[in-house]
Amino acid sequence: MIYSHPNVPLIHHLQIVGNNCRQLILERKWSVDVDISVIADLSYIAGALHDIGKATKFFQHYLLTESHEIIGPKNHALISALLAYKVCQAYTDKVVLEERDKLLLPIFVFTAVKRHHGKIGNYDNELLRNSEKSEELIEQAANFSEGSFKLYEQLIPSTLAEYSWDNFLQYVSEQEFESELADFFFDELENGFHTELLLADKTKYFYLHQLLYSTLLFADKSDVLFKNEVVSKNRGLDYNALQKFREAKKFDNPSDEIDRRKNEAYFSSIENVRRIFNPNQHLYSLTLPTGLGKTITSLGVALTLKEILNFPTSKIIITIPFTSIIDQNYEVFQEIFNYPDSNVLLKHHHLAEPSYKEGEDEFDSQKSQFLMETWQSEIVVTTFVQLLETMFTNDKTKLLKFPNLMNGIIILDEVQQINYQLWPLIRQAFDVLGQKYNCYFLLMSATQPLIFEPEKEITEVVPDFEKYFSYFNRTCLVNRADKKVSFDKFSVDVINYLHNHPDRNVLIILNTKQKTRELFERLASVESESDVYYLSTLITPYERKKIIALIKEKNTRKRKVIVSTQLVEAGVDISVHTVFRAQAPLDAIIQAAGRANRYNENPQPAEVYLYQIEELQKASSLIYGRDLLIKTSNVLKGVKRIEEQDYLELIKRYFQEVHIQSQNVTSDISDAIAKLQFDSVGKFKFIEDQNTESIFIQLNDQAITVWSKFTDIYDNENLNKYEKKAAFSKLKATFYDFVINAPIPYDQKEIDFDSEKTKYHFYLSEFNNPSSFYSYNEDDYSQNIGYHPRSIMHF
C-alpha cells in the first residue's frame, strides 16, 4: 500500500482532492472565457496528481519509519507538478481552446502543484531554475514504488488524457523539462503574453491562475484536516431575519425625523435594487449621510441581491477598515440573526478567537481556524486587509479563502478609507472579478470616493440619494484654516471656547499623538469641572473601550471634553456639541463632523471648527499626503462657513480632483499582475508595516491573569509551535486589549523604556512595578496619557 499521510492510502487522498477540486469549480457560476468543464477537468488533474510524488520509495520510507529516516530525495511537489503539466498538455490538445490557453493553462497547473506547500515566485524563478533539481528528479523517477503505474492509471483514465506513465519517466530522465519550460518563458511569456495582451486580459489570466491554485489548496487542506468529517453546507440563512429585527425594534414605526429618513432610505434602496439589478452590472454604491443607518441598509441590499442571484455558494462578505467597527457591527448582526451558528454568521480578523460552532458541536481550534480563514459561512464580517490581501497575494494561507470569495456579494464599508493610490489597482481587480467570477461589489460611504465613474461604471442603489444630504442640517463647518495659527493660539481658542460654553461637550481631533497629548494635559489642568478624556493608540484598547463607553453615557452631570487622534473618526458612535479639527483631507473632516449632533438631538447646527496649525503642517503632510491637503484647501478656498446640507457639493468637487490625481498613479503591483510576477504581487500591503515595539501593560487583575496564561503557553515544552499558537489564539483577543505598539523614533534602534524586552518579545509594564513611561489611573482619567517616551515623537 502507498500512503499519503499516516494510515491514509495515497489513492484515497488523491481521488478525494481531485474530485473536490472539480466540484468546487462546477458548483460556482463563472463567466470566464474558457469552457467551465475544461477548468473543472484541469482542476481535477491538479488535485489528483498533486501528491503523486509521494509514491517514491524515498518518501514512503520517510513517512513510514518511526524516526522519519531520509534515504533519498523526499520532496514531492516538483515531480508531481511536472506530471500534472504533461497530463494537462495532453488533455488540452484534445479540447477546443484558443492557442494561448492551450499553452498557459498547463503551466498554471504546473505552478499550482509545484507550490501547494509554499509561495509562488515570479515566473522567471518558477520556470528557469528547475534544472537545479534535475539529478534529484531523475533519481525520484527511477525509484517510484511498485504499484505507482496502476495508481496513476486509476487517477487519469485515457478518456481524460492520453499520456503514458512510461513517457513521463522518459521525459524526466532525459531532462526535457528544462528546455521546454525555459522556451515557454522566453517565447510565450516574454515575447507573447507580455507584449500582445491588454491589461484586462493579463489580469484575467492572473486570476485564472489564482483560481486553479486556490482550489487545489482548499481541497487539499480540507481533506487533510477533516477526512470523512462533514461540515454542514445547509446554512439555514433566514432572509426575513432583518425585517423581523426591524419590526421588533419598531424601526418601521419611526418617532422622529431622523428615524423616518432611515426608514425611507432602507425601503427605497431595497425596492430600487429589485428594479435596477442587472446581472451584468457588478459594481454598486450606497451613499448616505453619517448616522442614517448605512449598516442595516447595506445588509438589506446584500440579502436582496443574494436572493435575486440565487447562487447556492454565494456569500455576503462585509469588509470594514477597523477591527473595532467589526466587533461593534458583528454584535448587531448577531442580534439580527438570533445568535446563529458559525456557518451562518462569522467574524474574521487577526484577533478573532478561532471558534467555529454548529449547534452543540464546536470544532477544535485548528479546524475552527481553517473554517474561519476560508470564510465558510453565509455572512462573513471581516477587514479590508483580509479582502485585499487575498486578491493581491502569492501566499497560500491567504489564498485558501479565494474560492469562497468567488460569486460573493462584497460590501466595502467606509470605502473612502482606501488610499487613492490604490484606486487603479482596485479598478483593475474588481472589474475582472466582477465580469469573470460573478462577484458583486457594494461600495458604501457618506463621502463616496470616485474609484469608479458614477452611472457609467457603478450604479447607486439609494434613489435620489442627494436629498438625504439636504434633509439634515446637523452641523456646519467653520473654516479657520485659511491662515496658519500656532499651537499655542489654537490651545487658547479651545480653552476660551470651553470657558464660554460650559454646557457643551467638545471633541478636539489633532493629527499627531504628541500634540494630542500636549493639548490634553493643558485642558486637564484647567478644566477641573469637566471630564477630560484622551484617546490615541498609545493607550491600550482596554482603556479606549472604557473611555468611549463613558463618553456615550448620557446621565452624567459633568461636561465631556475629548482630545483624540484620528482614530475617533470612523465607526466610533459618539455625539458631541462641538468639534475642533486640525487640517486634514476633506473626507476626514466630514467624518469628524459626523461625531457632532449625530442624531439631530440639538435644534441648532453643531459647529465644526477647522484650523491650520503651524506645528502640525509637516507631520500632517507625511500622514495624509501633501497633495490631498492641497486639494482640500482648493475646495475650501473662499469658504468661511458651510452647512451640512451643502457638504455634498464639497465632497463631489474634492473627489473629482482626487480622481484626476489617481489617473496619474502607477502601480508596481498592477505591473506585477500583468507580468505574472507572483512574488512581487505578494509584496502588497494594505497597511504599510510600521517600525514599532509591543508593550504589554498590566493594568489590572485581568491583565495579570492573561499575561500569566500567555507565558505558561510560551514556556510549555510539551507543546509544539502549532499547539502553542492554537492555545494562544483562544486568549489572543483579551491579551491584545492590554498591548500597545510604540513607534521607534527614526534616529533610534529601540523605544524608550525602563526595562529590557522580555524573552516573550514584549516589553512589560508590571502591575506592581509599573513603567514610568506609562501613565494610568483607574479612577482619574485626567492622568491617563498612556505611553509617553522621553524622545520627542512627531507621530
N, C-alpha and C positions, 0 to 999 in steps of 0.2 A: 504494500500500500504506500502511495506517495502522499505526503501531508503538506498542508499549507501552514498550519499552526498546530500546536499540541492537540492530538486527538481529533483533528479536523482534516478529513481527506481533501486533497487539493482539488479533485474534480468537483466536489460539492461546493467548495468556496467559489471556484471559477464559474460554475454554472449559475449559482445564485447571483453573483455580482454581474455577470453578463446579462442575465435576464432582467435584473433590476435596472441596469443601465438602459436597456431597451424600453422598459416600462416607463421609466422616468421621462423619456423623450416622448413616447406615444401618448401619455396622459395629459400632456400640456398642449396648448394651442400656439402654433408658430406661424409666422409669415416669412420665413427665410426663403431664399431663392432656390435652395436645394430641396428636392422631394423629402418629406419628413421621414418616409420609410427608409431612405438611404442614410439619413443621420442616425436613425434608430439602429440600423444594422451596423454601422461603423462604431456606434457606442457599445453595441453588444460585443463586437470584436475586441475593443479596448478592454472591456470588463472581463471577457472570457480568457484573455491571454495575458492580463497584466501581471500575474504571478507565475506564469509558465516556467520562468527561470528557476523557480524553487524546485523543479523536478530534477535538478542535477544531483549527482551523488554527493557533491560537496555540501550543498545546502541541507540535504536530508540528514547527512551525518551531523552537521552543526545543530540542527533542530532537535534530533532525537537522542543525542548523547547528553548525559546529565550535566556535564561540565561545559556543554556547547563548544566542543572542540572544533577548531578550524583546521581543515586538512587541504583546503584549496579555495579558490575564489567563491565566496558565498553570495556576493551581491547579485541580485536577480533582475533588477529593473531594466538595465540596458539591453540584455539579451532578450528579455520579454518584449521590449519596445521594438527591437529590430524584427522579430517575428510578426508582431501586430502590424508593423509598417508594410511588410511584404504581403501579408494576407489582405490588407486594405487595398494595396495596389491591385492585387488580383481581383478583388471584389469590384473596385471602381472601373476596371477595364470592361466589365460586362454590363454595367448600368449606364443609362443615358445621363451624362453630365457635361457641363462646359469643360473645356480642356484645362482651364486654370483650376477648377475644382478637383479634377482628377489628379492633379499634381499636388495641390495643397492639402486636401483632406487626409490622405495617408500620413503626411508629415505632421499634421495636427495630432493624429492618434499616436504617432511615434513619441512626440514630446510629452503628451499627456501620460502615457505609460512610463516613459523614462523618468518622469519627475513625480510619480504618485507618492513618493516618500519625501519630497523636498520642494524647493522653489525652482521655478523655471528661470533659466538665464536668458540673455539675449541670444538670438538665433545664430550669430556667428560662433558663440561658445557651444551651443547645443548641437550644431551640425558639423563644425570643423574640427572638433577636438576628440572625436570618438576613436581615432587611431591610437590614442594613448592607452586604450583598453583592448587593443587588438589581441595581444597574446592571452590575456585573461579570457576574452570571448571565445577564442579558438579552443582553449582548454575546457571551458564550460561546454561548448558544443560537442566535444569528444567524450564528455562524461555525463550525459543525461542518463537518468536511471532507466532500468528496464521497465517498459510499460509507458514511457513518455509518448511514444508514437501513437499508441492506442488512445491515450488520454487526449492528445491533440485531435485525433480523428473524431472523438466523441464531441469535442467542443466546436470544431469547424468542419461541418459536413461539406462535401463537394458541391452541394446545391447552393451553399452560401458563397464559397470561394474555392476555386481550383488552384490550390497551391500545396505542393507536397512537402512533407517533413524532410525528406532527403534533399530536396532543393534548398531548403533553408540551411541545413547543416553545411552544404557545399558553399552557399552564399557567405556564411560566416568564415569557414576555413580558408576561403580564397580572398577574404577581406574586401569583397566587392563593395561593402557598405561605405568604406572610406571615400572612394571616388564618387559614388552615387550621391551621398549626402552633400559632399563638397560641391559637386556640379550643380545640384539643386540650389544651393545657397547662392552661388555666383550667377548662374544662368537665369534662374526663375525669380529669385528674390531681388538681388542687386540690380539686374538688368531688365526685369519684367514687372514684378509686383510693385516695386518702389517707384518706378518711373511712369507706368502706364495707367494706374488707377487713381480715381478721385479719392479725396479724404473719406467721404462717406462709405465708399466701398471697402477701403482699407479698415475702417472701424468695424464694418460688418464682419469682416474676416477675423478680426481680433476677438470679437465676442463669440463668433462661432467656435473658435479655439477654446475660449473660456468655458463655453457650454459643454464641449466634449470632455475637457479636463475636469471641470467641477462635478459633472455627472459621475465620472469614474470615482473621484474622491468620495463623493457622498455615498455611492452604492457600496464601495469597499469598506469604508468605516462603519456603515450601518450593519453590514453582515458580521464584521469582527466584533462589534460591541453587543449586538442584540441576538445574533444567530437566529434561533427559531422564536424568539420572544416577539410578541405582537405589540406594536404601538398603534393606538387607535387612530383611524382616519375618519371616523364618523364624529365630526366635531360638534354637531348639535348647536350651531350658532342660531340664536333667537333673533330673527330680523325685526321682531316687534319690540325687543327689549328697550330700545331707545325711546320709543313712543310711550311705553308703559312708565318708564322713568320720568319722562317729562310730565305725564299726567299726574303721577304720584307727587311730584314737586310743584304741581299746579302752574307749570310753565305755560300751559295752554290757556290759563285764565290770568293774564298779567294784570298787576295792580298799579303799575306806574309806567311812565313814558318809555324808559329805557327797556323794560321788560316787554312792552308792546312791540318795540322795534326789533328786539331779539327774536321774538316770535315771528314777526313778519319776515325777517331775513331767513330764518330757519325754513319755514314752509315754502317761501317763494324760491329758495335755492333748490330744494328737493324737486319741486314741481318743474322748475326750469331745466334741471338735469334730465329729467324724463323727456322733456320736449326737445332739447337741443342735442342730446347724445348722438354721436356718430362713432361707430366702432373704429373708423379710420382716423379719428381725432384723438390723440393720445395725451395732449397737454391741456390742462385746465388750471384756472386760477380762482382763488376765493379771497376777495378783498373786502374787508370790513374794518371799521374803526376799532381801536382798543376798547375792550370791555363790552363788546356786542356779541359775545358767545361764539367766536370762531371755532373753538374746540368742539363743541357739541354739534354745530352746523356742519363742520367738515366730516365728523363721524357719520352724520345722517347722509351726507352726499356720498361718502365712500360705501356705506351699506347699500345705498340705492344703486350705485354703479356695479357693485358685486352681484346684486340681484338681477340687474339687466344683463350683464355679461354671462352669468351662469357658467363660469368656468369652474369645474369642480376643484381645481387645485389653486385657484387664485386666493391670495392672502391680502389683507389690509395691513399695510406697513406704515405706521405712523412714526415719522422721524422728527426729532426735536433737537435743537442745538445743545441744550444743557441738561445734565442728569437731574438737577433739582426740579426742573419743569417736568421731566419724565415721571419722577416719583409722584409729583402733585397730580398730573393728569391721569396716571395709572390708577390712582385711588378712585377718581371719578369713574373711569371705565369699569373698574371692579364693581362699583355700586350699580352702574347701569346694567351690567350683565349678571348681577346677583352672585358675585364672587365665584366665577366659573372655574372649571378645571384648566390646567395649563394648555391643553390642546385647543382651547377656545381663546384665551387671552394670556399674553406673555409679556413680561418686561425684560428687556435685554440691554444691559450696558456693562461696563467693566467692573462695576461694584455690585451688580445684581447677584444675589445668592443663587447658586445652582440647585434649584429645587423645582422639579417638574412633576406635577401630580395629575393623576387621572382617578377620580373617585376616591376610594380609600387607599389607593396604591400610590407610592412615591418611588420614583426611580432613584438608584444610588447616584452619588454626586458626579461620577464620570459620565453616566448615561444622561443624567439631567443636563450636564454641561453641554453635551453634544446636541441634545434636543433643543436647548435654548439657542446655542450658537448657530444652528441650522434653521432656526425660525419655523419650527414645526407646530404652528398654531394658526388659527383663523385670523387673529388680530395680534400684531406684534408692535409693541411700543419700544422704540429704540432711538439711537442718536444719529445725527448727520455723519459722525465718524464711522459708525458701523456700516451705514449705507454706502458712502462714497469710497471708503477704503475696501469695500467688496467690489465695487465697479472698476477700481483702478489698482490692481494688485497682481503680484505673482506668488503670493503666499497661500499655500494650500489650506491653512487653517481659516483664512478669511474667505477663500473661495468655496468652502464647504456649503455656505448658505446661498450661493449663486443660483442653483436650480429653483429654490423657493422664492427667489426674487422675481423670476420669470412669471409672466401673467399677473403680477402683483398690481394692486391699487396703492400707490405710494404717495403719502402726504408729506410734504415738507413744511413744517410749521415754523413761523418766524424766518421765512426763506431769505429775508434781507440780510441775515447774518452770514450768508455766503459771500466771500470776498469777490469783488467784480473781476479780479484777475483770474478767477476760476470759471467765469461765465462761458467763454468759448468752449472750454473742455466739457462743461455741463451740457451745453447745447449739442455738442458732438455726440456725447454718450446717450442722452435722453432721446434724441431723435432716432438713433438706431435701436435702442432698447424698446422704444415705443413701436416703431414701424415693423420691426422684425420679430420681436419677442413679446409683443402684446402686453407691455407694461403701460399703465395709465398713471399719470402724474398729476397731483393737485398741489399747486404752489399757493401757500397761504400767508397772508401778512396784512397789517394795517398800512404798511409802506411798501407796496408791491414793486420790486425791482424789475427792470426791463431786461431780464435774462432772455426772454422770448418776446417777439413783437406782438402786442395785443391785436386780436381779431384775425391776424394773418397766421401766426404760429400757435397762439394759445387762446383759449376761449374762457371768458369769465362766466362763472356759474351763478353769481348773485345778480339778478336782474336790476338794472338801473342802480348799480352799487354806489354811484356817486351821491345819490340822495341821502344815504346814511351819514355821510360826512357833513352834509349841510343841516341835518336834523339837530345835531348837538353842538352846543357852544360851551363845553365844559371848561375849556382852558383858553388862554390867549398867550401868545409868545411875545415877550417884551425884549426887543433886540438891543442890547447894550454892547454888542461885540463889534460895533463899527469903529471903536478905538480901544487901544490896549489900556489895561489898568494893572497896577501892581497887585501882588497877592495881598499885601497889607491893606490896600484900598478896598479890595474885594471883601476881605475879612471884616473891615469896618462897616461896609454896606450891609453885610449879613447881620452883624451884631445890632446895628441900628434898626434894621427891619424887625428883628426879633423883639427888640425893646418896644417898638411902636405897635406891634401886633401880637400881644401876649397870648391871644386866644387861638392863634393859628399854628397848626402842625406844619413843619417845614422840612423839606428834603433838599440837601445840597449834594450835587454829584460832581466830583473832580476826576481828572484823568490819571493821576498818579497816586500811589499808596502813600508816598512821603507827604505830599501836600494835603491829602485827605486826613492823615493822622495829625498834622500840624494844626489844621483848622479845628478838628475835633477837640484837641487839647485846649485850644483857646476858648472854644464855646463851652466846654465842660467847666472851665474855671470861672466863667461869668454867668452861666445860666443855671444858677442853683435852684430856681423854681421850675425848671423844665427837666424832663427825662431826655438826656442826650445820648444817642447811640452811634456806634462806629461800626461800619461794615466794610470789610475788604477780605481778600483771600489770605491775608496774613493773620486772620483769626480762624479758629477751627470751624468746620462745618457744624459741629455741635452747637457752638456759640451762635453762629449765624442763624440757625433754625430757631433757637430760643429768642433771639432779638427780633426776628421777623414776627414771631408769634406775639411778642409783647407789643410791637408796633401795631399789629392788627386788632389788639384788644380795644374795645370801644368804651368800656366802663372804667375809665381812668380819669382822675381829676387833673393830672399834670399835662401840660403841652408836650408834644414829642418833637424832637429835633434829631434828624438822621443825617449823618455825614457818611457818604458812601463813595466807593469807586463805581465803575460802570456796571458791576455785577447786578445791581438792583433793577436794571432797565428792562430785562426780558423775563417774563414769567413770574415776577415777584408781585403777588397780588396785594398791593397796599394802596391806600389813597390818602393824600395829604392836601393841605390847603394851598401850599405854595412850593414851587421848585426853583432852585438856583442851579444852573448848569454851565459848566465850563465849555468853551467852544469845542464842537465835535461835528462829525458828518451829520447831515440833516436827518437821516433816518434814526440816528441815535438820539437826536434832540426830540423828535416826535415820540420816540419810545419813552423818553424821560417824561415828556408831558403826559403820557398815559398813566403816570403814577399820581396825578393830581385830579381831584374831583372825579375820580374814576367812574363813580356810579351816579353822577349828576346829583349828588346829595346836597350841593350848595347852589343857591339860585344864581349867584354871580360867577362868571368865568374865573377859574383859578389862574393866577399869574405864574408864568414860567420865564424867569429872567436868564437871559443868555449873556455870558461875559467872555471876553478875550483876555485871559490872564497872562501877563508878560512872562512870568517864570515857568509857565506850562507850555509855552509855544513849541520849543524844541521837542520835548517829550511827546506832546500831542501829535506832532508830525510823524514821529517814529512809530507811535502806536497805531494811528489811523491812516497814515499816508498823507503827505502834503497836498497831493492832487485833490483828494476828497474834501479837505478843509477849504481849499481854494474854490472848489465848485459850490460848496455851501455858502461861502462868503459872496460869491457871484449871485446866487439865487436870492440871498437875503439883502443884497445891496439896495439901499433906499427904504428898506422895511423897518419901521420903528416899532410897530405893534400890529399883530395879525391874530385873528381869532380862529378857533378850531375849524369853523365851517369853511375857512379858506385854506386850510393846510394842504388839501389835496392838490391844489394848483402848484403849490411849492414843491410837493413831492414829485409831481409829474415833471416839472422843469429840472429838478435835481437829477432824477434818474435818466432823463433824456441826455443830460451832459455825461453821466456815468456810462451810459450805453455807448456813446461815441468813443469814450475812452477805452471801453472794453474791446472795441473792434480793433484796436491797435496792439492788443496783448498777444504775445507769442508764448506758447506753452511747450516746455520740454516734454511734459507727459503726453500731450497731444501728438507731438512728433514721434515719441517712442511707440505709441499705439500704432501709428501709421507704418512704422518700420518693424513691427512685431518684436520690439526690444523689451521683452517681459521684465527683465531685471531693472531696467530704467523706469518702467511703469511702476514697479514696486516701490520706488522711492517717493511716491506720492504721499503726502501728509495733509490731512485737512487742517490740523492744528500743528503748527511747527513746534518741534521739541524745544524746550527752554532749558537753560543751564541752571538747574535748581538742586537743592538738597532737601530731603524729607526729615521733618522733625515730628516726633510723637509727643503729644502734650498730655500728661496725666492730670487731667483737670479734676477728676472725682473717682469715686469707687468703681464706677462702670469702666472708666478708662484703665484703672489699675488691673481690673479683672481681665479685660480683653487683651492687654499687653502680656499678662502672665500666660494666658492661653496661647497667644502667638509664640512666645519664647519656648513654651513647652513643646509645641509642634516643631519648631525650628531645631530644638536640641534632641528630639526623639530619634535615636539612631536606629530604631526598629522600623522607621518609615522611610520609603524611598522618596525621591523628589516628587513623583506624581501623587503619591499618597499625602505628602505634606501639602502640596498645592490643593488637593481636594479638601483636606481638613481645614486649611486656612480659608478656603472660599466660603465656608459656612459662617465665618465671623468677619469676613472682609469688609462688609458694608459698615458694621459698627466700628471696626478698627479704624477705618479711614475717616470716621467722624471726628477723630482726635489727631488728625495729621494735617500739617500744612507743608507746602512746598516753598521754601525760601529761596529767592534768586541769589545766585552767586555774583557778587559785583564783578564788572567786566575786567577790572585790574587785579582780581584776586583768584586764587585756586579753590577757596573754600569759603563757607559762610562764617560770620561772626557767631561764636557760641562759647559757652563757658565750660564745656566738657567735650571729650573726644567722641567721635561717632562710635556707636556700639558695633559689636560683631554682627548684629542683625541688619546692618546697613541703614539704620535710622539714628539720628541724634535723639536724645531722650531728655525731656524735662520731667523730673520725678515729682510725684505729689508731695513728698516730704522734703524734697530739696529742689524746689522749682528754679528754673533758669532765670537769671537776672535779665535775660533778653526777651522774656515773655511775661506780659502783664495780664493778670486775670483776677477778678474778684466776683465771686458768685452773687454777692448782694449789691454791689455798687458798679453799675455798668459804665460810669464815668471814668473808671480806672482801666477799662478793658480795651487796650490798644494792641493786643496780640504780640506778634514778633516785631521787635524794634532793634535792629542792629546798630552798632556804633558807626559803621560805614554809612555815608550819606548815599541813599539809594534814589534813583530817579524814577523807578517803576515800582 
